[in-house]
């Protein structure tokens, strides 16, 4: 029985920046392997999302076309090799599936696989002192 039959998965994303084509395993993901490419561009603000419906705004800092050979996946446009285990973990794919993507059942030879690299904006987390002062301010203005 699916969780969607009881209405748990029926969610809608709020308006905002565009969503990535695939979900990520965690909202702290730094990479996303997209086997069929994407229209998203570098320096674009996008939202990554999880299957649970949670989203987070990030900035795309790299869009790397992936090439495959006998040894696995490679990104020629980048000066250093991608951490493929981390790419697989963030994407929710198996490492072996990414390395052997041309032999996968869902491989499409007419599309260019890419890896998106994200930069997370700094989130302001108020200190205990700031929370205390905020509470005192609210009490004062009652």
C-alpha positions as CSV (number, residue, x, y, z in Angstrom):
1,X,0.0,0.0,0.0
2,X,1.3,3.4,-0.9
3,X,1.6,6.3,1.5
4,X,-0.2,8.4,-1.1
5,X,-3.4,6.5,-0.9
6,X,-4.0,8.1,2.5
7,X,-3.2,11.6,1.3
8,X,0.2,11.9,3.0
9,X,2.1,12.7,-0.2
10,X,-0.4,15.2,-1.6
11,X,1.5,18.4,-1.2
12,X,2.1,21.5,-3.4
13,X,5.2,23.5,-3.5
14,X,4.7,27.2,-2.5
15,X,5.5,29.8,-5.2
16,X,9.2,30.8,-5.5
17,X,12.3,30.1,-7.5
18,X,12.3,27.1,-9.9
19,X,12.6,23.6,-8.6
20,X,15.3,21.2,-9.6
21,X,14.3,18.4,-12.0
22,X,14.9,15.6,-9.4
23,X,14.7,15.5,-5.6
24,X,17.7,15.3,-3.3
25,X,18.4,13.0,-0.4
26,X,19.0,15.8,2.0
27,X,18.4,19.6,2.0
28,X,22.2,20.0,2.7
29,X,23.1,18.4,-0.6
30,X,26.0,20.0,-2.6
31,X,25.6,18.0,-5.8
32,X,22.8,16.6,-7.9
33,X,23.3,14.2,-10.8
34,X,20.7,14.8,-13.5
35,X,20.8,11.9,-16.1
36,X,18.7,13.7,-18.7
37,X,20.2,17.2,-18.4
38,X,18.4,20.4,-17.2
39,X,17.5,23.9,-18.4
40,X,18.8,25.5,-15.1
41,X,21.8,27.7,-15.5
42,X,24.8,28.6,-13.4
43,X,24.4,31.5,-10.8
44,X,20.6,30.8,-10.8
45,X,18.7,30.7,-7.5
46,X,16.8,27.4,-7.4
47,X,15.0,25.3,-4.9
48,X,16.2,21.8,-4.1
49,X,13.5,19.5,-2.7
50,X,13.0,16.3,-0.9
51,X,10.3,13.7,-1.5
52,X,8.8,14.7,1.8
53,X,7.9,18.1,0.3
54,X,10.5,20.2,2.1
55,X,12.4,22.8,0.0
56,X,15.5,25.0,0.4
57,X,16.8,27.8,-1.8
58,X,20.3,27.4,-3.1
59,X,22.5,28.9,-5.8
60,X,23.8,26.8,-8.7
61,X,27.6,27.5,-8.9
62,X,28.4,24.8,-11.4
63,X,26.7,22.9,-14.2
64,X,29.1,20.1,-15.3
65,X,28.4,17.9,-18.4
66,X,29.3,14.3,-17.6
67,X,31.2,12.0,-20.0
68,X,31.6,8.3,-19.6
69,X,34.3,5.9,-20.5
70,X,35.5,2.4,-19.4
71,X,36.6,3.7,-16.0
72,X,33.3,5.5,-15.2
73,X,32.0,9.1,-15.1
74,X,34.2,12.1,-15.7
75,X,33.8,15.9,-15.9
76,X,36.2,17.3,-18.3
77,X,35.2,21.0,-17.8
78,X,36.2,21.0,-14.1
79,X,39.8,21.3,-13.1
80,X,39.5,18.6,-10.4
81,X,37.5,15.3,-10.3
82,X,34.1,15.4,-8.6
83,X,33.6,13.4,-5.4
84,X,31.4,10.8,-7.1
85,X,30.5,9.0,-3.8
86,X,29.1,12.3,-2.4
87,X,27.3,13.0,-5.7
88,X,25.6,9.6,-5.4
89,X,24.8,10.1,-1.8
90,X,23.3,13.6,-2.3
91,X,21.3,12.5,-5.4
92,X,20.0,9.3,-3.8
93,X,21.5,7.1,-6.6
94,X,23.8,4.1,-6.2
95,X,27.4,4.9,-6.9
96,X,27.6,2.0,-9.3
97,X,24.6,3.2,-11.2
98,X,26.2,6.6,-11.9
99,X,29.5,5.1,-12.9
100,X,27.9,2.7,-15.3
101,X,25.0,5.0,-16.5
102,X,25.4,4.2,-20.2
103,X,24.6,0.5,-19.4
104,X,21.6,1.4,-17.2
105,X,18.1,0.5,-18.5
106,X,16.9,4.1,-18.3
107,X,19.9,5.6,-20.2
108,X,19.0,7.9,-23.1
109,X,21.8,8.4,-25.6
110,X,20.3,11.6,-27.0
111,X,20.5,13.6,-23.7
112,X,23.6,15.0,-21.9
113,X,23.8,14.0,-18.2
114,X,25.0,16.9,-16.0
115,X,25.9,17.4,-12.4
116,X,24.7,20.5,-10.6
117,X,26.9,21.9,-7.8
118,X,25.2,24.1,-5.2
119,X,26.2,26.8,-2.8
120,X,24.0,27.2,0.3
121,X,23.4,30.8,1.5
122,X,24.4,31.5,5.0
123,X,21.5,31.2,7.4
124,X,21.3,33.6,10.2
125,X,20.8,31.8,13.5
126,X,20.1,34.2,16.4
127,X,22.2,33.7,19.5
128,X,20.7,33.0,22.9
129,X,21.3,36.6,23.9
130,X,19.3,37.8,20.8
131,X,16.4,35.5,21.6
132,X,16.4,36.7,25.2
133,X,16.3,40.4,24.1
134,X,13.6,39.6,21.6
135,X,11.5,38.0,24.3
136,X,12.1,41.0,26.6
137,X,11.1,43.4,23.8
138,X,7.8,41.5,23.2
139,X,7.0,41.5,27.0
140,X,7.7,45.2,27.2
141,X,5.3,45.9,24.3
142,X,2.4,43.9,25.6
